[in-house]
């Protein structure tokens, strides 16, 4: 079960403290009129944008199609990447009547490598935080009553709990004192009852509102 099943795209929550501090620092140094972040979360094929204005922060808005062209006189941009999960950019925007000057650009170029590193760290921390919340919510003892309520037998719920602990079929068989064929038979019934076709889809199904009461978004 890949780690990406537990992770959510970064910088989408209403209280991204690390990103907010980065934006505030950039504002104090370079004084942009707006700061815009674009993120491509590869596991989900998801692209979205958020804009930070002096007195308002927009929610994450999905992006479709190629990125729009930018006027280099009005936008300074730093790109960042987090493993093979996230590609992103942070743009510093100015209105047409006060474009970036030749004196300001060297200051930005000096800041850009440190800014990219901070964005990579902040994105990873945000995804790790969400992963920890998901792992806690998917703890076997907490999930089992929900599975039973969804129509799984006690034995099937035990198999799912073992899967969530990372056990393979042979290990599940040894732990439950059954054969691997019986494990596979249980999995077939589990998949049918939850309407999924794989272990990965099973984990996603546990996040469906019919099975898990979600808390606040990460």
Secondary structure, DSSP 8 states (H G I E B T S, - for coil): --GGGT---SS-SS--HHHHHHHHHHHHHH--SEEEEEEEEGGGTEEEEEEEETTEE---EE--SS-----TTTEEEEEEEETTTEEEEEEEE--GGG---HHHHHHHHHHHHHHHHHHHHHHHHHHHHHHHHHHHHT-HHHHHHHHHHTT--HHHHHHHHHHHTT--HHHHHHHHT--HHHHHHHHHHHHHHHT-SSHHHHHHHTTSTTT----S--
